[in-house]
């Protein structure tokens, strides 16, 4: 096999690889642009993270439940202390 035949076989493979590489770069650029456009919605200029409405709502529900439990435990402790004083 001579050099000319080898080049005829390798050139199409190299062209396909370059086409694939350019497609990947284009895809990466598109994804990066999408991420950059969404960044201001997630992070402020000061570097603070914004909450999404879903996570803020879940945190509010959890906080409310914890406050109820803490209040219930405080009442129980108070009742136990009063019971201990009466004995």
N, C-alpha and C positions, 0 to 999 in steps of 0.2 A: 504494500500500500504506500503510495507516495504522498508527499506533503499536500499536494493539491486536493486529493481525495479526502484527506484528513480535515482540511479546512472546510471543505464542502459539508462534511458531517458535523463539525463543531459549530460553525457559524449560526445555523438555525437554533441550536440549543442556547447559545449565548444571547441571541436576539430575544428568545422567549424568556430567558432569565431576566434580562434587562426590562422587558415589558412587565413582568411580574413585580420586579422591584419598584418600578415607577408606580404601579398600581397600589402597592403597599404604602409607599410614601404619600401618595394622594389620599389614601384612606386614613392614614395616621394624621395628616394635616387637617382633614375634615373633623375627625374626632377631637383633636386638640382645639380647634376653633369652637366646637360645641361646648367643650369643657370651659374654655375661657369666657364664653358668653354666659354661662351659668354661675360662674364664680362670684360675681357681685351679689347674687341672691343668697349665697351660702356664707360668705365671709365679708365683713365690713372692711373699710379702708384701714381701720385700726388693728385688724387681724383677729377680731372677735367673731366667733361663729354664730350665725343666725340659727334659730331653731326652726325646723319645719313645723307647720301647723299640726301635723300628726303627732310628732314627738312632744310638742308643747302640751297638747291635749292629754296624752298619756301620762306625762309628768304631773299635770294638774290633778288627774284622777288618782294617781298614786299618792300625791301629797295629801289629798283630802282623806283617803283611806287611812294613811298613817296618822293624821291628826285625830281622827276618830278613835283609833286604837290607843294612841297616847292618852287621850282624854279618858277613855274607859279604864286604862291602867291607873291613872291618877286617882280616879274615883275609888277603885278597888283598894289601892294603897291607903287612902284616907279612911275607908271603912275598916280595914284591918288595924290601922293605928287606933281608931276609936274603940274597937273591940278589945284591943290589948289594954287600953287605959281603963276600961270598965271592969276588967277581970282583976 
